[in-house]
């Protein structure tokens, strides 16, 4: 059984991570600013901001993994990278793994080819959110060797705005965008969570990004 903290544990990705971790029998602590509408049995819910040092002090000690599923939107716009920078400092030199739900724009459209960001520039409205994902990945790559991190890029179509059916499986990639036979790049939140929990239970990616899709 792993002790896992999920920051942003009631959001679209975070709630799926919490549910999958609890389903597998892990000790889960979910941190969010609002209480869940449908709490998962056995999960410890902490109501508070991940930007509050006192909250982090209470939920990081002795954890096997800390997962960041905080969306850089609303009042968190421009603040997620600072949160990750703080976690890098706090977890460097510890046995706690840091996992981050990232973005797809830094993936390459083909091996050795341009990034999704370069061939499909985001609109001005979502550019800050996309740039945060790119900057967080670079910050992790530049982090001290004493930090064991992994960054998971979901497909292009991932979020409450693009629900996908749960398949109970996923395909695994690294830096090149995965698409299906119809040219879509998509996954359900539940199957993304499967990939995260599989990585925690059977670590394969140390200090690197990987990519999952249906």
C-alpha positions as protocol buffer text, in pm:
chain_id: "A"
residue {
  index: 1
  type: UNK
  ca { x: 0 y: 0 z: 0 }
}
residue {
  index: 2
  type: UNK
  ca { x: 136 y: 340 z: -99 }
}
residue {
  index: 3
  type: UNK
  ca { x: 69 y: 668 z: 80 }
}
residue {
  index: 4
  type: UNK
  ca { x: -35 y: 916 z: -187 }
}
residue {
  index: 5
  type: UNK
  ca { x: -133 y: 1283 z: -173 }
}
residue {
  index: 6
  type: UNK
  ca { x: -330 y: 1430 z: -462 }
}
residue {
  index: 7
  type: UNK
  ca { x: -324 y: 1808 z: -492 }
}
residue {
  index: 8
  type: UNK
  ca { x: -636 y: 1918 z: -677 }
}
residue {
  index: 9
  type: UNK
  ca { x: -808 y: 1599 z: -569 }
}
residue {
  index: 10
  type: UNK
  ca { x: -1164 y: 1703 z: -659 }
}
residue {
  index: 11
  type: UNK
  ca { x: -1097 y: 1826 z: -1014 }
}
residue {
  index: 12
  type: UNK
  ca { x: -1147 y: 1634 z: -1338 }
}
residue {
  index: 13
  type: UNK
  ca { x: -814 y: 1448 z: -1336 }
}
residue {
  index: 14
  type: UNK
  ca { x: -757 y: 1467 z: -960 }
}
residue {
  index: 15
  type: UNK
  ca { x: -1088 y: 1302 z: -869 }
}
residue {
  index: 16
  type: UNK
  ca { x: -1007 y: 1013 z: -1103 }
}
residue {
  index: 17
  type: UNK
  ca { x: -664 y: 972 z: -945 }
}
residue {
  index: 18
  type: UNK
  ca { x: -821 y: 966 z: -599 }
}
residue {
  index: 19
  type: UNK
  ca { x: -1086 y: 712 z: -700 }
}
residue {
  index: 20
  type: UNK
  ca { x: -839 y: 479 z: -870 }
}
residue {
  index: 21
  type: UNK
  ca { x: -592 y: 497 z: -584 }
}
residue {
  index: 22
  type: UNK
  ca { x: -862 y: 417 z: -330 }
}
residue {
  index: 23
  type: UNK
  ca { x: -996 y: 135 z: -549 }
}
residue {
  index: 24
  type: UNK
  ca { x: -653 y: -26 z: -536 }
}
residue {
  index: 25
  type: UNK
  ca { x: -635 y: 1 z: -159 }
}
residue {
  index: 26
  type: UNK
  ca { x: -382 y: 282 z: -126 }
}
residue {
  index: 27
  type: UNK
  ca { x: -380 y: 541 z: 152 }
}
residue {
  index: 28
  type: UNK
  ca { x: -507 y: 853 z: -28 }
}
residue {
  index: 29
  type: UNK
  ca { x: -515 y: 1213 z: 90 }
}
residue {
  index: 30
  type: UNK
  ca { x: -695 y: 1456 z: -142 }
}
residue {
  index: 31
  type: UNK
  ca { x: -631 y: 1828 z: -110 }
}
residue {
  index: 32
  type: UNK
  ca { x: -867 y: 2086 z: -261 }
}
residue {
  index: 33
  type: UNK
  ca { x: -1021 y: 2420 z: -178 }
}
residue {
  index: 34
  type: UNK
  ca { x: -1372 y: 2276 z: -185 }
}
residue {
  index: 35
  type: UNK
  ca { x: -1512 y: 1960 z: -31 }
}
residue {
  index: 36
  type: UNK
  ca { x: -1612 y: 1685 z: -276 }
}
residue {
  index: 37
  type: UNK
  ca { x: -1977 y: 1645 z: -368 }
}
residue {
  index: 38
  type: UNK
  ca { x: -1938 y: 1266 z: -364 }
}
residue {
  index: 39
  type: UNK
  ca { x: -1648 y: 1170 z: -136 }
}
residue {
  index: 40
  type: UNK
  ca { x: -1477 y: 838 z: -196 }
}
residue {
  index: 41
  type: UNK
  ca { x: -1495 y: 602 z: 99 }
}
residue {
  index: 42
  type: UNK
  ca { x: -1169 y: 569 z: 287 }
}
residue {
  index: 43
  type: UNK
  ca { x: -1010 y: 884 z: 141 }
}
residue {
  index: 44
  type: UNK
  ca { x: -888 y: 1161 z: 370 }
}
residue {
  index: 45
  type: UNK
  ca { x: -1004 y: 1496 z: 233 }
}
residue {
  index: 46
  type: UNK
  ca { x: -819 y: 1811 z: 333 }
}
residue {
  index: 47
  type: UNK
  ca { x: -990 y: 2138 z: 249 }
}
residue {
  index: 48
  type: UNK
  ca { x: -738 y: 2410 z: 183 }
}
residue {
  index: 49
  type: UNK
  ca { x: -510 y: 2565 z: -76 }
}
residue {
  index: 50
  type: UNK
  ca { x: -202 y: 2386 z: -208 }
}
residue {
  index: 51
  type: UNK
  ca { x: -40 y: 2730 z: -202 }
}
residue {
  index: 52
  type: UNK
  ca { x: -69 y: 2741 z: 177 }
}
residue {
  index: 53
  type: UNK
  ca { x: 262 y: 2628 z: 331 }
}
residue {
  index: 54
  type: UNK
  ca { x: 80 y: 2496 z: 639 }
}
residue {
  index: 55
  type: UNK
  ca { x: -139 y: 2274 z: 422 }
}
residue {
  index: 56
  type: UNK
  ca { x: 163 y: 2134 z: 240 }
}
residue {
  index: 57
  type: UNK
  ca { x: 341 y: 2076 z: 571 }
}
residue {
  index: 58
  type: UNK
  ca { x: 47 y: 1861 z: 681 }
}
residue {
  index: 59
  type: UNK
  ca { x: 9 y: 1648 z: 367 }
}
residue {
  index: 60
  type: UNK
  ca { x: 362 y: 1585 z: 236 }
}
residue {
  index: 61
  type: UNK
  ca { x: 548 y: 1415 z: 520 }
}
residue {
  index: 62
  type: UNK
  ca { x: 598 y: 1042 z: 480 }
}
residue {
  index: 63
  type: UNK
  ca { x: 427 y: 1021 z: 141 }
}
residue {
  index: 64
  type: UNK
  ca { x: 537 y: 774 z: -122 }
}
residue {
  index: 65
  type: UNK
  ca { x: 403 y: 999 z: -398 }
}
residue {
  index: 66
  type: UNK
  ca { x: 262 y: 1348 z: -437 }
}
residue {
  index: 67
  type: UNK
  ca { x: 51 y: 1400 z: -749 }
}
residue {
  index: 68
  type: UNK
  ca { x: -22 y: 1748 z: -885 }
}
residue {
  index: 69
  type: UNK
  ca { x: -355 y: 1772 z: -1066 }
}
residue {
  index: 70
  type: UNK
  ca { x: -411 y: 2144 z: -1020 }
}
residue {
  index: 71
  type: UNK
  ca { x: -541 y: 2326 z: -1328 }
}
residue {
  index: 72
  type: UNK
  ca { x: -370 y: 2661 z: -1405 }
}
residue {
  index: 73
  type: UNK
  ca { x: -703 y: 2835 z: -1452 }
}
residue {
  index: 74
  type: UNK
  ca { x: -905 y: 3095 z: -1268 }
}
residue {
  index: 75
  type: UNK
  ca { x: -730 y: 3219 z: -958 }
}
residue {
  index: 76
  type: UNK
  ca { x: -461 y: 2951 z: -1008 }
}
residue {
  index: 77
  type: UNK
  ca { x: -355 y: 3104 z: -1340 }
}
residue {
  index: 78
  type: UNK
  ca { x: 13 y: 3188 z: -1321 }
}
residue {
  index: 79
  type: UNK
  ca { x: 56 y: 3014 z: -985 }
}
residue {
  index: 80
  type: UNK
  ca { x: 95 y: 2644 z: -1064 }
}
residue {
  index: 81
  type: UNK
  ca { x: 459 y: 2673 z: -1166 }
}
residue {
  index: 82
  type: UNK
  ca { x: 535 y: 2837 z: -833 }
}
residue {
  index: 83
  type: UNK
  ca { x: 363 y: 2547 z: -658 }
}
residue {
  index: 84
  type: UNK
  ca { x: 571 y: 2295 z: -850 }
}
residue {
  index: 85
  type: UNK
  ca { x: 889 y: 2492 z: -777 }
}
residue {
  index: 86
  type: UNK
  ca { x: 802 y: 2477 z: -406 }
}
residue {
  index: 87
  type: UNK
  ca { x: 739 y: 2102 z: -424 }
}
residue {
  index: 88
  type: UNK
  ca { x: 1071 y: 2049 z: -601 }
}
residue {
  index: 89
  type: UNK
  ca { x: 1248 y: 2219 z: -312 }
}
residue {
  index: 90
  type: UNK
  ca { x: 1049 y: 2033 z: -48 }
}
residue {
  index: 91
  type: UNK
  ca { x: 1082 y: 1686 z: -201 }
}
residue {
  index: 92
  type: UNK
  ca { x: 1441 y: 1701 z: -327 }
}
residue {
  index: 93
  type: UNK
  ca { x: 1648 y: 1441 z: -144 }
}
residue {
  index: 94
  type: UNK
  ca { x: 1344 y: 1253 z: -10 }
}
residue {
  index: 95
  type: UNK
  ca { x: 1198 y: 918 z: -112 }
}
residue {
  index: 96
  type: UNK
  ca { x: 873 y: 1084 z: -222 }
}
residue {
  index: 97
  type: UNK
  ca { x: 801 y: 1076 z: -595 }
}
residue {
  index: 98
  type: UNK
  ca { x: 648 y: 1383 z: -759 }
}
residue {
  index: 99
  type: UNK
  ca { x: 399 y: 1316 z: -1039 }
}
residue {
  index: 100
  type: UNK
  ca { x: 241 y: 1592 z: -1246 }
}
residue {
  index: 101
  type: UNK
  ca { x: -61 y: 1592 z: -1476 }
}
residue {
  index: 102
  type: UNK
  ca { x: 84 y: 1793 z: -1762 }
}
residue {
  index: 103
  type: UNK
  ca { x: -25 y: 1903 z: -2107 }
}
residue {
  index: 104
  type: UNK
  ca { x: 0 y: 1777 z: -2464 }
}
residue {
  index: 105
  type: UNK
  ca { x: 139 y: 2085 z: -2638 }
}
residue {
  index: 106
  type: UNK
  ca { x: 502 y: 1995 z: -2569 }
}
residue {
  index: 107
  type: UNK
  ca { x: 463 y: 1658 z: -2745 }
}
residue {
  index: 108
  type: UNK
  ca { x: 601 y: 1616 z: -3095 }
}
residue {
  index: 109
  type: UNK
  ca { x: 363 y: 1544 z: -3380 }
}
residue {
  index: 110
  type: UNK
  ca { x: 613 y: 1290 z: -3515 }
}
residue {
  index: 111
  type: UNK
  ca { x: 954 y: 1155 z: -3422 }
}
residue {
  index: 112
  type: UNK
  ca { x: 1201 y: 1439 z: -3459 }
}
residue {
  index: 113
  type: UNK
  ca { x: 924 y: 1667 z: -3579 }
}
residue {
  index: 114
  type: UNK
  ca { x: 778 y: 1991 z: -3447 }
}
residue {
  index: 115
  type: UNK
  ca { x: 581 y: 2018 z: -3126 }
}
residue {
  index: 116
  type: UNK
  ca { x: 205 y: 2027 z: -3115 }
}
residue {
  index: 117
  type: UNK
  ca { x: 248 y: 2383 z: -2982 }
}
residue {
  index: 118
  type: UNK
  ca { x: 427 y: 2483 z: -3303 }
}
residue {
  index: 119
  type: UNK
  ca { x: 181 y: 2332 z: -3553 }
}
residue {
  index: 120
  type: UNK
  ca { x: -136 y: 2405 z: -3354 }
}
residue {
  index: 121
  type: UNK
  ca { x: -71 y: 2736 z: -3175 }
}
residue {
  index: 122
  type: UNK
  ca { x: -316 y: 2785 z: -2887 }
}
residue {
  index: 123
  type: UNK
  ca { x: -558 y: 3073 z: -2880 }
}
residue {
  index: 124
  type: UNK
  ca { x: -471 y: 3375 z: -2670 }
}
residue {
  index: 125
  type: UNK
  ca { x: -733 y: 3262 z: -2419 }
}
residue {
  index: 126
  type: UNK
  ca { x: -565 y: 2932 z: -2338 }
}
residue {
  index: 127
  type: UNK
  ca { x: -202 y: 3027 z: -2414 }
}
residue {
  index: 128
  type: UNK
  ca { x: -112 y: 3097 z: -2048 }
}
residue {
  index: 129
  type: UNK
  ca { x: -243 y: 2754 z: -1943 }
}
residue {
  index: 130
  type: UNK
  ca { x: -56 y: 2580 z: -2224 }
}
residue {
  index: 131
  type: UNK
  ca { x: 264 y: 2771 z: -2149 }
}
residue {
  index: 132
  type: UNK
  ca { x: 240 y: 2668 z: -1783 }
}
residue {
  index: 133
  type: UNK
  ca { x: 249 y: 2301 z: -1883 }
}
residue {
  index: 134
  type: UNK
  ca { x: 557 y: 2358 z: -2099 }
}
residue {
  index: 135
  type: UNK
  ca { x: 732 y: 2560 z: -1828 }
}
residue {
  index: 136
  type: UNK
  ca { x: 656 y: 2306 z: -1553 }
}
residue {
  index: 137
  type: UNK
  ca { x: 809 y: 2026 z: -1762 }
}
residue {
  index: 138
  type: UNK
  ca { x: 1124 y: 2233 z: -1816 }
}
residue {
  index: 139
  type: UNK
  ca { x: 1143 y: 2311 z: -1444 }
}
residue {
  index: 140
  type: UNK
  ca { x: 1125 y: 1941 z: -1362 }
}
residue {
  index: 141
  type: UNK
  ca { x: 1397 y: 1860 z: -1616 }
}
residue {
  index: 142
  type: UNK
  ca { x: 1618 y: 2121 z: -1450 }
}
residue {
  index: 143
  type: UNK
  ca { x: 1544 y: 2000 z: -1096 }
}
residue {
  index: 144
  type: UNK
  ca { x: 1814 y: 1851 z: -871 }
}
residue {
  index: 145
  type: UNK
  ca { x: 1903 y: 1486 z: -925 }
}
residue {
  index: 146
  type: UNK
  ca { x: 1773 y: 1407 z: -577 }
}
residue {
  index: 147
  type: UNK
  ca { x: 1413 y: 1445 z: -693 }
}
residue {
  index: 148
  type: UNK
  ca { x: 1234 y: 1146 z: -848 }
}
residue {
  index: 149
  type: UNK
  ca { x: 966 y: 1301 z: -1071 }
}
residue {
  index: 150
  type: UNK
  ca { x: 744 y: 1199 z: -1362 }
}
residue {
  index: 151
  type: UNK
  ca { x: 527 y: 1416 z: -1586 }
}
residue {
  index: 152
  type: UNK
  ca { x: 232 y: 1265 z: -1772 }
}
residue {
  index: 153
  type: UNK
  ca { x: 112 y: 1427 z: -2093 }
}
residue {
  index: 154
  type: UNK
  ca { x: -251 y: 1342 z: -2167 }
}
residue {
  index: 155
  type: UNK
  ca { x: -385 y: 1343 z: -2524 }
}
residue {
  index: 156
  type: UNK
  ca { x: -500 y: 1652 z: -2708 }
}
residue {
  index: 157
  type: UNK
  ca { x: -861 y: 1578 z: -2619 }
}
residue {
  index: 158
  type: UNK
  ca { x: -862 y: 1550 z: -2242 }
}
residue {
  index: 159
  type: UNK
  ca { x: -1092 y: 1724 z: -2000 }
}
residue {
  index: 160
  type: UNK
  ca { x: -1451 y: 1758 z: -1890 }
}
residue {
  index: 161
  type: UNK
  ca { x: -1516 y: 1929 z: -2223 }
}
residue {
  index: 162
  type: UNK
  ca { x: -1422 y: 1610 z: -2412 }
}
residue {
  index: 163
  type: UNK
  ca { x: -1535 y: 1304 z: -2215 }
}
residue {
  index: 164
  type: UNK
  ca { x: -1418 y: 967 z: -2346 }
}
residue {
  index: 165
  type: UNK
  ca { x: -1548 y: 618 z: -2264 }
}
residue {
  index: 166
  type: UNK
  ca { x: -1352 y: 421 z: -2007 }
}
residue {
  index: 167
  type: UNK
  ca { x: -1174 y: 128 z: -2175 }
}
residue {
  index: 168
  type: UNK
  ca { x: -982 y: -16 z: -1883 }
}
residue {
  index: 169
  type: UNK
  ca { x: -661 y: 16 z: -2085 }
}
residue {
  index: 170
  type: UNK
  ca { x: -428 y: 273 z: -2238 }
}
residue {
  index: 171
  type: UNK
  ca { x: -138 y: 302 z: -2478 }
}
residue {
  index: 172
  type: UNK
  ca { x: 195 y: 430 z: -2355 }
}
residue {
  index: 173
  type: UNK
  ca { x: 430 y: 666 z: -2537 }
}
residue {
  index: 174
  type: UNK
  ca { x: 701 y: 915 z: -2456 }
}
residue {
  index: 175
  type: UNK
  ca { x: 745 y: 1235 z: -2654 }
}
residue {
  index: 176
  type: UNK
  ca { x: 539 y: 1173 z: -2970 }
}
residue {
  index: 177
  type: UNK
  ca { x: 162 y: 1235 z: -2981 }
}
residue {
  index: 178
  type: UNK
  ca { x: -45 y: 917 z: -2996 }
}
residue {
  index: 179
  type: UNK
  ca { x: -355 y: 907 z: -3217 }
}
residue {
  index: 180
  type: UNK
  ca { x: -610 y: 634 z: -3289 }
}
residue {
  index: 181
  type: UNK
  ca { x: -725 y: 494 z: -3623 }
}
residue {
  index: 182
  type: UNK
  ca { x: -956 y: 793 z: -3666 }
}
residue {
  index: 183
  type: UNK
  ca { x: -676 y: 1041 z: -3601 }
}
residue {
  index: 184
  type: UNK
  ca { x: -804 y: 1136 z: -3257 }
}
residue {
  index: 185
  type: UNK
  ca { x: -585 y: 1177 z: -2950 }
}
residue {
  index: 186
  type: UNK
  ca { x: -810 y: 1104 z: -2652 }
}
residue {
  index: 187
  type: UNK
  ca { x: -840 y: 921 z: -2319 }
}
residue {
  index: 188
  type: UNK
  ca { x: -1083 y: 900 z: -2029 }
}
residue {
  index: 189
  type: UNK
  ca { x: -991 y: 1040 z: -1688 }
}
residue {
  index: 190
  type: UNK
  ca { x: -1027 y: 690 z: -1539 }
}
residue {
  index: 191
  type: UNK
  ca { x: -776 y: 542 z: -1783 }
}
residue {
  index: 192
  type: UNK
  ca { x: -531 y: 828 z: -1732 }
}
residue {
  index: 193
  type: UNK
  ca { x: -556 y: 752 z: -1360 }
}
residue {
  index: 194
  type: UNK
  ca { x: -477 y: 386 z: -1433 }
}
residue {
  index: 195
  type: UNK
  ca { x: -152 y: 495 z: -1596 }
}
residue {
  index: 196
  type: UNK
  ca { x: -58 y: 706 z: -1293 }
}
residue {
  index: 197
  type: UNK
  ca { x: -128 y: 430 z: -1043 }
}
residue {
  index: 198
  type: UNK
  ca { x: 50 y: 171 z: -1255 }
}
residue {
  index: 199
  type: UNK
  ca { x: 356 y: 398 z: -1254 }
}
residue {
  index: 200
  type: UNK
  ca { x: 341 y: 431 z: -876 }
}
residue {
  index: 201
  type: UNK
  ca { x: 301 y: 57 z: -824 }
}
residue {
  index: 202
  type: UNK
  ca { x: 555 y: -45 z: -1090 }
}
residue {
  index: 203
  type: UNK
  ca { x: 789 y: 249 z: -1153 }
}
residue {
  index: 204
  type: UNK
  ca { x: 925 y: 270 z: -1506 }
}
residue {
  index: 205
  type: UNK
  ca { x: 977 y: 642 z: -1561 }
}
residue {
  index: 206
  type: UNK
  ca { x: 1224 y: 823 z: -1341 }
}
residue {
  index: 207
  type: UNK
  ca { x: 1288 y: 1191 z: -1404 }
}
residue {
  index: 208
  type: UNK
  ca { x: 1110 y: 1187 z: -1739 }
}
residue {
  index: 209
  type: UNK
  ca { x: 785 y: 1255 z: -1919 }
}
residue {
  index: 210
  type: UNK
  ca { x: 557 y: 991 z: -2063 }
}
residue {
  index: 211
  type: UNK
  ca { x: 238 y: 1010 z: -2264 }
}
residue {
  index: 212
  type: UNK
  ca { x: -83 y: 804 z: -2251 }
}
residue {
  index: 213
  type: UNK
  ca { x: -381 y: 776 z: -2483 }
}
residue {
  index: 214
  type: UNK
  ca { x: -645 y: 528 z: -2594 }
}
